[in-house]
Amino acid sequence: MNNASISSAMVPLSKPLVNERVNNKRLPGDLAMWFFILAELTVFAIFFIGFAVAEQLNADMFVASKAKLHPIAGLINTIALITSSLFVALSVRAIHLGNVKESLNLLIISQLIAYVYLVVKVWEYQFLFALGIDIETNTFFILYFLITFFHLMHVLLGMVILILVGLNAKKGAYKDDVSGFESAASYWHMVDLLWIILFPLIYVI
């Protein structure tokens, strides 16, 4: 076989590799989801800035109020969301490889771990209520309940989205196009990222 024959035989093999590299550089998921994520991040940024400003104006109150929180509960929730996000990422990888069953199993694990977050957060609210603390206690707890409850609603929405995506995957919806699956995962990673910022801001710093 001459050199020309060898070169022509290699061309079909090289094109998929080039296309794969190009595809790997694209933004995961749908553009509409990224606009939605950007809007959500903007809302939370306003919350975080408002919290930081209020803390500067009421430093002593915020220090005393933070001391009444349960930092271990916050830490458990941080670990839960980070771990859940890891399993979602592994699930996306599996769906890319065409391993639907493995992807679904990883997705189920991620949601079971996310359920830990829900249980701990509800317990934490009950813990504060038992101390006679609610949204009317002071400025700190107004912001605490508003921000954490708003985030909790996003966790619930993210779980619903991932459940729907899992059901669609079971029906074979992502054999040719996984952008919908990636969009759901991107939203979940946003929820995780927000808590990573929220935890030190409210519980630690």
Long-range contacts (C-beta under 8 A, 24 or more apart in sequence): 28-92, 28-179, 28-182, 28-183, 28-185, 28-186, 29-179, 29-180, 29-182, 29-183, 29-184, 29-185, 29-186, 30-179, 30-180, 30-182, 30-183, 33-183, 33-186, 33-187, 34-186, 36-187, 37-186, 37-187, 37-190, 40-154, 40-190, 41-190, 41-194, 44-147, 44-150, 44-151, 44-194, 44-197, 47-143, 47-146, 47-147, 47-150, 48-147, 48-197, 48-198, 48-201, 50-143, 51-143, 51-147, 51-201, 51-202, 52-201, 54-139, 54-140, 54-143, 55-140, 58-139, 58-140, 61-138, 61-139, 61-140, 62-140, 65-137, 65-138, 65-140, 65-141, 65-144, 66-140, 66-202, 66-203, 68-128, 68-131, 68-133, 69-124, 69-128, 69-144, 69-202, 69-203, 70-124, 70-127, 71-203, 71-204, 73-120, 73-121, 73-123, 73-124, 73-127, 74-124, 74-199, 74-202, 74-203, 75-199, 76-116, 76-120, 77-116, 77-117, 77-120, 77-121, 77-195, 77-199, 78-195, 78-196, 78-199, 80-113, 80-114, 80-116, 80-117, 80-120, 81-114, 81-117, 81-155, 81-191, 81-192, 81-195, 81-196, 82-192, 82-196, 83-113, 84-110, 84-111, 84-113, 84-114, 84-117, 84-188, 84-192, 85-110, 85-188, 85-189, 85-192, 86-110, 87-113, 88-162, 88-185, 88-188, 88-189, 89-185, 89-189, 91-185, 92-178, 92-181, 92-182, 92-185, 95-169, 95-174, 95-178, 95-181, 96-178, 98-175, 100-169, 100-170, 100-172, 100-174, 103-169, 103-181, 104-166, 104-169, 104-170, 107-162, 107-165, 107-166, 107-169, 108-166, 110-162, 110-188, 111-159, 111-162, 111-163, 114-155, 114-158, 114-159, 117-155, 118-152, 118-155, 118-156, 121-148, 121-152, 144-202, 147-198, 147-202, 148-198, 148-202, 151-191, 151-194, 151-195, 151-198, 154-191, 154-194, 155-191, 158-184, 158-187, 158-188, 158-191, 161-187, 161-188, 162-188
